[in-house]
């Protein structure tokens, strides 16, 4: 029976996706090990290290491999690593050519390279989700470029913004993550073939040539030096996932708060009958996707800590930290896939209540734009005097339960400075004090178009 949420029939699609599970399944992992062993044989044949017919036989055996899984498990438990168990069975399947399987390699060469192949496939899935999500946010930002709402700092209304501006801030972070993904691939997607202590001693002067051919077979970069104990590449990949999910958690937090009763449901996750329902409160519509986004992001951050810990390795081959990656890599990618999947669902059908946003914006009776009134009056009154006059008007409005405009029209010098009662009303309308928020939306969208 499954014993973790990643395998559970109940929870596995809450903490992963079928596509990402397929990348990290046992079958896929063993398949990657075989793929790496076959690539090594082909590379060595091309370099004249082993006979070409031996490489062909190994490739044929790998293409039709039927492993005894019970035997694989038993030997892996005994040895502590799966590669010797794989090599034994693959060599048997290859017949006479089996003597050339794993020629000059060490266990970590095969396992590290297989991990990189998994990471490459997983990053491709992340990239596809990221691109789709960025498109969703770009459409949302453009649609609500001019939809006014309250900007909030320290959980209190601060100054007016637009909902499009808020979304564009989210989008800009994801755009940077897309840029980071392009930049990290050359550093992370490196093959590993270096032998027991990383010196390629078993191949003498042919080592670099075989290593180059091996990496080319797999479409990976050739490292300038062995990275058996230099784990920054894989750590960077997981740290990248931490950044992506951190941004998604921020988005989820905003959505959850805006969905709350006290905010009047400025936004709501897509309606699906029964989704987010309470077992006892029929009126509830809980922010399920946002909650999962937040939870998975928190869990990814723990995996980031784990891979950073795994970087601390002793001498030329480590005595344990390497194993931490076996836990962290699949879990981090599965959690990230879930987080991205939930974000796509929530944001693609997000309900935006512009009227409620406008109503909340007017909640303070115009106090949210006190700065706008002050700055507009400053040329005539001087900044400090304008500040003091508006400050007094704010206090009067608060204590009397009136709007700021109602308090200000009783101050002749403010009325005169703002060009009459109509000027006071105009300055006290939050929708007229959006700053460059709409223009910033345009800049984010224009940058996306320029990048292509």
C-alpha positions as CSV (number, residue, x, y, z in Angstrom):
1,X,0.0,0.0,0.0
2,X,1.2,3.6,-0.7
3,X,2.6,5.2,2.4
4,X,3.2,8.8,1.3
5,X,1.0,11.5,-0.3
6,X,3.2,11.3,-3.4
7,X,2.0,7.7,-4.0
8,X,-1.4,7.8,-2.4
9,X,-4.4,7.2,-4.6
10,X,-6.2,9.9,-2.6
11,X,-3.5,12.6,-2.5
12,X,-1.0,12.0,-5.3
13,X,-2.6,14.4,-7.7
14,X,-2.7,17.0,-5.0
15,X,1.1,16.7,-4.5
16,X,2.2,16.0,-8.0
17,X,1.0,15.4,-11.6
18,X,0.9,12.2,-13.6
19,X,3.4,13.7,-16.1
20,X,5.9,14.5,-13.4
21,X,5.4,11.2,-11.7
22,X,6.2,9.5,-14.9
23,X,9.6,11.3,-15.1
24,X,10.6,10.0,-11.7
25,X,9.0,6.6,-11.6
26,X,11.1,3.5,-10.9
27,X,10.6,2.3,-14.5
28,X,11.7,5.7,-15.8
29,X,14.7,5.8,-13.5
30,X,15.9,2.3,-14.5
31,X,15.3,3.2,-18.1
32,X,17.6,6.2,-17.7
33,X,20.3,4.1,-16.1
34,X,20.1,1.8,-19.1
35,X,20.1,4.8,-21.5
36,X,23.3,6.0,-19.9
37,X,25.0,2.6,-20.1
38,X,24.1,2.3,-23.7
39,X,25.3,5.8,-24.5
40,X,28.6,5.0,-22.8
41,X,29.0,1.8,-24.9
42,X,28.2,3.7,-28.1
43,X,30.6,6.5,-27.3
44,X,33.4,4.1,-26.4
45,X,32.8,2.2,-29.7
46,X,33.0,5.4,-31.6
47,X,36.3,6.2,-29.9
48,X,37.6,2.6,-30.6
49,X,37.7,1.7,-27.0
50,X,35.3,-1.3,-27.3
51,X,34.2,-3.2,-30.4
52,X,31.4,-1.6,-32.4
53,X,29.5,-5.0,-32.5
54,X,29.7,-5.0,-28.6
55,X,28.1,-1.6,-28.5
56,X,25.4,-2.7,-30.9
57,X,24.6,-5.8,-28.7
58,X,24.5,-3.7,-25.6
59,X,22.1,-1.2,-27.2
60,X,19.9,-4.1,-28.4
61,X,19.8,-5.6,-25.0
62,X,19.0,-2.2,-23.5
63,X,16.2,-1.6,-25.9
64,X,14.6,-4.9,-25.0
65,X,15.5,-5.1,-21.4
66,X,13.2,-7.2,-19.2
67,X,14.6,-6.8,-15.7
68,X,13.9,-9.1,-12.8
69,X,12.7,-6.4,-10.3
70,X,12.8,-8.7,-7.3
71,X,16.4,-9.4,-8.0
72,X,17.1,-5.7,-8.7
73,X,15.7,-4.8,-5.3
74,X,17.5,-7.5,-3.4
75,X,20.8,-6.6,-4.9
76,X,20.3,-2.9,-4.4
77,X,19.4,-3.4,-0.8
78,X,22.6,-5.4,-0.4
79,X,25.0,-3.2,-2.3
80,X,23.4,0.1,-1.3
81,X,23.2,1.3,-4.9
82,X,21.2,0.1,-7.9
83,X,23.8,0.3,-10.6
84,X,25.7,-3.0,-10.0
85,X,22.4,-4.8,-10.0
86,X,21.5,-3.1,-13.4
87,X,24.9,-3.9,-14.8
88,X,24.7,-7.6,-13.9
89,X,21.4,-8.1,-15.6
90,X,22.2,-5.9,-18.6
91,X,25.5,-7.7,-19.1
92,X,23.6,-11.1,-19.1
93,X,21.1,-9.8,-21.6
94,X,24.0,-8.6,-23.9
95,X,25.6,-12.1,-24.0
96,X,29.3,-12.1,-25.0
97,X,29.2,-8.3,-25.3
98,X,28.3,-8.0,-21.7
99,X,31.9,-7.9,-20.7
100,X,32.0,-4.3,-22.1
101,X,29.0,-2.9,-20.1
102,X,30.0,-0.1,-17.8
103,X,33.5,0.0,-19.2
104,X,35.6,2.6,-17.3
105,X,32.7,4.0,-15.4
106,X,31.8,4.2,-11.7
107,X,28.4,3.9,-10.1
108,X,28.1,7.7,-9.5
109,X,28.8,8.4,-13.2
110,X,25.7,6.5,-14.2
111,X,23.5,7.7,-11.4
112,X,24.4,11.4,-11.7
113,X,23.9,11.4,-15.5
114,X,20.6,9.6,-15.1
115,X,19.5,12.2,-12.6
116,X,20.5,15.0,-15.0
117,X,18.4,13.3,-17.7
118,X,15.4,13.2,-15.3
119,X,16.0,16.9,-14.4
120,X,16.1,17.9,-18.1
121,X,12.8,16.2,-18.7
122,X,11.3,17.6,-15.5
123,X,12.5,21.2,-16.3
124,X,10.8,20.8,-19.7
125,X,7.5,20.2,-17.9
126,X,8.1,23.1,-15.6
127,X,8.9,25.4,-18.5
128,X,5.7,24.4,-20.3
129,X,3.6,25.1,-17.2
130,X,5.5,28.4,-16.6
131,X,4.9,29.6,-20.1
132,X,1.2,28.8,-20.0
133,X,0.9,30.5,-16.6
134,X,2.7,33.6,-17.9
135,X,0.3,33.8,-20.8
136,X,-2.7,33.6,-18.5
137,X,-1.3,36.4,-16.3
138,X,-0.5,38.5,-19.3
139,X,-4.1,38.3,-20.5
140,X,-5.4,39.0,-17.0
141,X,-3.1,42.0,-16.6
142,X,-4.1,43.5,-19.9
143,X,-7.8,43.0,-19.2
144,X,-7.6,44.7,-15.8
145,X,-5.0,47.4,-16.7
146,X,-7.4,50.1,-15.5
147,X,-9.5,48.3,-12.9
148,X,-8.9,50.4,-9.7
149,X,-8.6,48.7,-6.4
150,X,-7.0,49.4,-3.0
151,X,-3.3,48.9,-2.7
152,X,-2.5,47.6,0.7
153,X,0.6,47.7,2.9
154,X,0.8,46.1,6.3
155,X,-2.7,44.7,5.6
156,X,-4.1,48.2,5.5
157,X,-5.3,50.3,2.6
158,X,-2.4,52.5,1.4
159,X,-2.9,54.0,-2.1
160,X,-5.0,53.1,-5.1
161,X,-3.6,50.7,-7.7
162,X,-5.2,48.6,-10.4
163,X,-5.8,44.9,-10.4
164,X,-3.8,44.7,-13.7
165,X,-0.9,46.3,-11.9
166,X,-1.0,43.6,-9.1
167,X,-1.1,40.9,-11.7
168,X,1.7,42.4,-13.7
169,X,3.9,42.4,-10.6
170,X,3.2,38.6,-10.3
171,X,3.9,38.2,-14.0
172,X,7.2,40.1,-13.9
173,X,8.5,37.6,-11.3
174,X,7.5,34.7,-13.4
175,X,9.1,36.3,-16.5
176,X,12.4,36.5,-14.5
177,X,12.0,32.8,-13.5
178,X,11.7,31.9,-17.2
179,X,14.9,33.8,-17.8
180,X,16.6,32.0,-15.0
181,X,15.6,28.7,-16.4
182,X,17.3,29.5,-19.7
183,X,20.4,30.5,-17.9
184,X,20.7,27.6,-15.5
185,X,20.3,24.8,-18.1
186,X,24.0,25.0,-19.3
187,X,25.2,24.8,-15.7
188,X,22.9,22.0,-14.7
189,X,22.6,19.8,-17.7
190,X,26.1,18.3,-17.7
191,X,27.0,14.6,-18.1
192,X,29.1,12.8,-15.6
193,X,31.7,10.3,-16.7
194,X,34.9,10.4,-14.7
195,X,35.7,7.0,-13.1
196,X,36.3,6.0,-9.5
197,X,38.1,9.1,-8.2
198,X,37.0,11.4,-11.0
199,X,40.3,11.4,-12.9
200,X,39.4,9.2,-15.9
201,X,42.5,7.1,-15.1
202,X,41.0,3.9,-16.4
203,X,40.9,5.3,-20.0
204,X,44.4,6.9,-20.0
205,X,44.6,9.6,-22.7
206,X,41.3,8.6,-24.2
207,X,39.3,9.8,-21.3
208,X,38.3,13.3,-22.5
209,X,37.5,12.0,-26.0
210,X,35.2,9.3,-24.6
211,X,33.7,11.8,-22.2
212,X,32.9,14.2,-25.0
213,X,31.4,11.5,-27.1
214,X,29.4,10.2,-24.2
215,X,27.9,13.6,-23.4
216,X,27.1,14.2,-27.1
217,X,25.2,10.9,-27.2
218,X,22.9,12.1,-24.5
219,X,22.7,15.8,-25.7
220,X,24.4,17.0,-22.5
221,X,27.2,19.4,-21.9
222,X,30.7,18.2,-21.2
223,X,32.0,19.4,-17.8
224,X,35.4,20.9,-17.6
225,X,36.1,18.8,-14.5
226,X,34.4,16.1,-12.5
227,X,31.5,17.2,-10.3
228,X,31.1,14.1,-8.2
229,X,31.4,16.2,-5.1
230,X,30.6,19.6,-6.6
231,X,26.8,19.5,-6.3
232,X,25.9,23.1,-7.1
233,X,24.3,22.3,-10.4
234,X,21.6,20.1,-9.0
235,X,21.3,22.4,-6.0
236,X,20.7,25.3,-8.3
237,X,17.9,23.4,-10.1
238,X,16.1,22.8,-6.8
239,X,16.7,26.3,-5.6
240,X,15.1,27.5,-8.9
241,X,12.0,25.5,-8.0
242,X,12.0,27.2,-4.6
243,X,12.0,30.6,-6.3
244,X,9.2,29.6,-8.7
245,X,7.0,28.2,-6.0
246,X,7.8,31.1,-3.7
247,X,6.3,33.5,-6.2
248,X,3.3,31.2,-6.6
249,X,2.8,31.2,-2.9
250,X,2.8,35.0,-2.9
251,X,0.1,34.9,-5.5
252,X,-1.9,32.3,-3.6
253,X,-1.7,34.4,-0.4
254,X,-3.1,37.4,-2.3
255,X,-5.9,35.4,-3.7
256,X,-6.8,33.8,-0.4
257,X,-7.0,37.2,1.3
258,X,-9.0,38.8,-1.5
259,X,-11.4,35.8,-1.3
260,X,-12.1,36.4,2.4
261,X,-15.5,37.6,3.6
262,X,-14.0,40.8,4.9
263,X,-12.7,41.7,1.5
264,X,-16.1,40.9,0.0
265,X,-14.6,38.4,-2.5
266,X,-12.7,40.8,-4.7
267,X,-11.5,37.7,-6.6
268,X,-12.7,34.1,-6.4
269,X,-11.1,30.8,-7.6
270,X,-13.1,29.2,-10.4
271,X,-16.4,27.7,-9.4
272,X,-16.7,23.9,-9.7
273,X,-19.6,22.4,-8.0
274,X,-18.5,21.0,-4.6
275,X,-14.9,22.3,-4.9
276,X,-13.9,24.0,-1.6
277,X,-17.1,23.0,0.1
278,X,-17.4,22.5,3.8
279,X,-18.8,19.4,5.4
280,X,-20.8,21.5,7.8
281,X,-21.2,25.0,6.3
282,X,-23.0,25.0,3.0
283,X,-22.2,28.6,2.3
284,X,-18.4,28.0,2.2
285,X,-16.3,28.3,-1.0
286,X,-12.7,27.7,0.3
287,X,-9.6,28.7,-1.7
288,X,-8.5,25.1,-2.3
289,X,-6.0,25.7,-5.1
290,X,-4.4,28.6,-3.3
291,X,-4.1,26.5,-0.2
292,X,-2.4,23.7,-2.1
293,X,-0.1,26.2,-3.8
294,X,0.9,27.6,-0.4
295,X,1.5,24.1,1.1
296,X,3.5,22.8,-1.8
297,X,5.7,25.9,-1.9
298,X,6.5,25.5,1.8
299,X,7.4,21.9,1.2
300,X,9.7,22.8,-1.8
301,X,11.6,25.2,0.5
302,X,12.5,22.2,2.7
303,X,13.9,20.4,-0.3
304,X,16.0,23.4,-1.1
305,X,17.5,23.2,2.4
306,X,18.1,19.5,1.8
307,X,20.1,20.0,-1.4
308,X,22.1,22.8,0.1
309,X,23.0,20.4,2.9
310,X,23.9,17.8,0.3
311,X,26.5,20.1,-1.1
312,X,28.7,19.5,2.0
313,X,30.6,16.5,0.8
314,X,33.8,14.9,1.9
315,X,36.9,14.5,-0.3
316,X,36.5,13.1,-3.8
317,X,33.5,10.8,-3.2
318,X,31.1,11.5,-0.3
319,X,29.9,9.2,2.4
320,X,26.2,10.0,2.6
321,X,25.2,13.6,1.5
322,X,24.6,12.3,-2.1
323,X,21.7,10.2,-0.9
324,X,19.8,13.4,0.1
325,X,19.4,14.3,-3.5
326,X,17.6,11.0,-4.2
327,X,14.9,12.3,-1.8
328,X,15.0,15.9,-2.7
329,X,15.0,15.9,-6.5
330,X,11.8,13.9,-7.2
331,X,9.9,15.4,-4.3
332,X,10.8,19.0,-5.2
333,X,9.8,18.5,-8.8
334,X,6.5,16.7,-7.9
335,X,5.6,19.5,-5.5
336,X,6.5,22.2,-8.0
337,X,4.4,20.5,-10.7
338,X,1.4,20.5,-8.4
339,X,1.9,24.1,-7.4
340,X,2.1,25.1,-11.1
341,X,-0.9,23.0,-12.0
342,X,-3.0,24.5,-9.2
343,X,-1.9,28.0,-10.2
344,X,-2.9,27.4,-13.8
345,X,-6.4,26.2,-12.7
346,X,-7.0,29.0,-10.3
347,X,-5.8,31.9,-12.5
348,X,-7.2,30.7,-15.8
349,X,-10.7,30.9,-14.4
350,X,-10.3,33.6,-11.7
351,X,-13.4,35.6,-11.1
352,X,-12.6,39.3,-10.7
353,X,-15.3,41.4,-9.0
354,X,-14.3,44.9,-10.2
355,X,-17.4,46.4,-8.5
356,X,-16.4,45.0,-5.1
357,X,-12.8,46.3,-5.6
358,X,-14.3,49.8,-6.3
359,X,-16.5,49.5,-3.2
360,X,-13.6,48.5,-1.0
361,X,-11.6,51.4,-2.5
362,X,-14.3,53.8,-1.3
363,X,-14.4,52.2,2.1
364,X,-12.2,54.9,3.7
365,X,-14.4,57.7,2.4
366,X,-11.5,59.1,0.4
367,X,-8.9,58.9,3.1
368,X,-6.8,56.6,0.9
369,X,-6.1,59.6,-1.4
370,X,-5.1,62.1,1.3
371,X,-1.7,62.1,-0.3
372,X,-3.1,63.1,-3.6
373,X,-5.0,66.0,-2.1
374,X,-1.9,67.1,-0.2
375,X,0.4,67.0,-3.2
376,X,-2.2,68.8,-5.4
377,X,-2.5,71.6,-2.8
378,X,1.2,71.9,-2.1
379,X,2.1,74.2,-5.0
380,X,-0.3,76.8,-3.6
381,X,0.1,76.3,0.1
382,X,3.5,74.8,0.4
383,X,4.1,71.1,1.1
384,X,4.2,71.2,4.9
385,X,1.2,73.5,5.3
386,X,-0.8,71.5,2.8
387,X,0.2,68.4,4.9
388,X,-1.0,69.9,8.1
389,X,-4.3,71.2,6.7
390,X,-5.1,67.8,5.1
391,X,-4.1,66.0,8.3
392,X,-6.6,68.1,10.3
393,X,-9.3,67.4,7.6
394,X,-8.6,63.7,7.9
395,X,-9.0,63.8,11.6
396,X,-12.2,65.7,11.3
397,X,-13.6,63.2,8.7
398,X,-12.7,60.2,10.9
399,X,-14.2,61.7,14.1
400,X,-17.4,62.9,12.4
401,X,-18.0,59.9,10.1
402,X,-17.9,62.1,7.0
403,X,-15.9,61.6,3.8
404,X,-12.7,63.4,3.2
405,X,-14.2,65.5,0.5
406,X,-17.0,66.6,2.8
407,X,-14.4,67.7,5.4
408,X,-12.2,69.4,2.9
409,X,-15.0,71.6,1.3
410,X,-15.2,73.3,4.7
411,X,-11.6,74.4,4.4
412,X,-11.6,77.5,2.1
413,X,-7.9,77.5,1.4
414,X,-8.0,73.9,0.3
415,X,-11.0,74.5,-1.9
416,X,-9.2,77.5,-3.5
417,X,-6.0,75.6,-3.9
418,X,-7.8,72.7,-5.7
419,X,-9.8,74.9,-8.0
420,X,-13.2,74.8,-6.3
421,X,-15.5,72.1,-4.9
422,X,-15.4,70.1,-8.2
423,X,-11.6,70.0,-7.9
424,X,-11.9,68.7,-4.4
425,X,-14.3,65.9,-5.5
426,X,-12.0,65.0,-8.4
427,X,-8.9,64.8,-6.1
428,X,-10.8,62.7,-3.6
429,X,-11.8,60.0,-6.2
430,X,-9.3,57.2,-5.8
431,X,-9.6,56.2,-9.4
432,X,-7.9,59.5,-10.3
433,X,-4.8,58.7,-8.3
434,X,-3.4,55.5,-9.9
435,X,0.1,56.9,-10.5
436,X,1.9,55.1,-13.3
437,X,0.3,51.7,-12.4
438,X,-1.4,51.3,-15.8
439,X,1.8,52.4,-17.6
440,X,3.8,49.8,-15.6
441,X,1.4,47.1,-16.8
442,X,2.1,48.3,-20.4
443,X,5.9,48.1,-19.7
444,X,5.7,44.5,-18.4
445,X,3.6,43.4,-21.4
446,X,5.8,45.3,-23.9
447,X,8.9,43.6,-22.4
448,X,7.3,40.2,-23.0
449,X,6.5,41.1,-26.6
450,X,10.1,42.3,-27.1
451,X,11.6,39.1,-25.7
452,X,9.2,37.1,-27.9
